[in-house]
Amino acid sequence: MKMQNREVFEKVNMFGTGAPNDAFAQYFTGESFLRPLTRPGESTVSLANVTFAPGCRNNWHIHHAKSGGGQILLCTAGEGWYQEEGKAAVRLAPGSVIVIPAGVKHWHGATADSWFSHIAVEVPGEETSNEWLEPVSDELYRKL
């Protein structure tokens, strides 16, 4: 369901929007917000609610790991996109689950006309890291 109005979106965004995602703003086109759901050291799994304003998306990126690793997206509110390099984009809605193996170049974010939230689950692994790459081009995004 499209969520153009922020106030309406906030009523269904069950984990809350959180604070402006300033620490990672350089890796996003548009405005994003972050609400950590676990604390470092308290859990072996990192969970965070990431909220994207309409049109916001993160850069292409890769979750690296010697073994294990990757990311799982649990979509909770609004509408978004997920795309792996070389594949068609997938529309995301509440209830969508995306499993991203380590080593897969991808991006995710809101549709042009809807707020969007997902829980980002960082899958535990050995020697994990995240490599941020180029922004998703406006041309590619407009075609969706």
N, C-alpha and C positions, 0 to 999 in steps of 0.2 A: 504494500500500500504506500503510495507516494505521501510524503510528509513535507509539504512546502513551508508550513507555518511552524516556527520554532516552538511556540507555546503548546501547540497541539502535540508536536513530537515529544516534548518533555514529559507529557502525561503518559506516554507509552514506553519511553526509554527507561526500562525498569532498573538499570544499574546506575543511572545518572550520567550526565554529560561529563562532569569532571572539570579540570582546569585546562586553560589553553595549553596546547602541546608544544610549548616553547622549546624544549630540549631537542625535539626532532623536527621543528618547523622547516629547517633547511631541506628536508627530504619530502616535503609535501607541497603540492600546488593547492592553494586555498587554505581555509581555516579548519584546524582539527583540534580535538580535545582528548585528554587522557585521564582515565580514572583507574589507577591500579586496584586490583581486587585481591592480590596477595602481596606480601612484603618479602623483599629479599632476605634469605636466611630462614624464613619461617616455613617455606615449602620448596619442594624440588621442582615444582611447576610454576611458571610465571603466568598469571592471568591479568589482563587489563581490558577494560571497556574502552574502545576507541570510537570516537564520534567524529563524523565528517559532515561539514556544512555542505549544502548543495554545490555540486561541481568540484568538491575537494577530492583529491586522490593522492596516494603516496607515489614516490618514484618507483621505477623498476628496482627490484632488489632480490637477493639470494640469501637464504638461510643455509649456511655451510655447517657441516659436522663430519667428523671422522667416522662416527657411527651414530645411529639414532638421529635426533634433531628434527628440524622442520617446524611447521606451524600448522595450527588448526584454527579456522575462523568459524565462530558460532554466531550467526546473524540474528540480531534481536529486535531491531526496529528500523523502519524506513526501507529505502531501496538503494542497492549499490551494484557495483561491478567487481568481478574478479577476472583476471586474464593471465594465462601463462604464455610465455614467448612462443610464437609460432602457432597458437591456437586461437579460436574464436573466444571473445569475451562471454562470460556467464553472468546473467542477471541474478542478483541476490535479493532475497526477501526474508522476513522473519521466519526462522526455522531452517534456513539454508545452512548446510555444514560443508565446509571446504577443507580437505586434507591436503596439505602442501608438503611433499617430501623435501628433504634437504637437497640442495643443489638445483632447484627449479627456479628459473628467473620468472618473476611475476610482479603484478601490482594489484591493488584493490582500493576502492573508494566509493563515494556517493555517485548516484546518477546526477545529471545536470539539474534536475528539478526536485530533488528530495534530500532531506536530512537522512543520515544512515549511521547505525551503530552495529558493531560486532565485538564479541569477546575474542581477543587474540590470545591463543594458548601457545606458549613457546614450549615445544616438545623437548624434553630432556635428551641430552646426547653427550657424546664425548667430543671435546674440542669444538664447541659450537661458536659460531660468530655470524654476524649479519653484515652483508656487503651491500651498501646503498649505491645505486647506479643512476643513470640519467632519468630526468623527468619523463613522464608519459607526455607525448607531444599533444598539443591542442588539436592537431589534425586527426590523429588517431582517436582521441576522446570524442570529438564532435561527430565522428562516424557511427558511434554507438547509439 
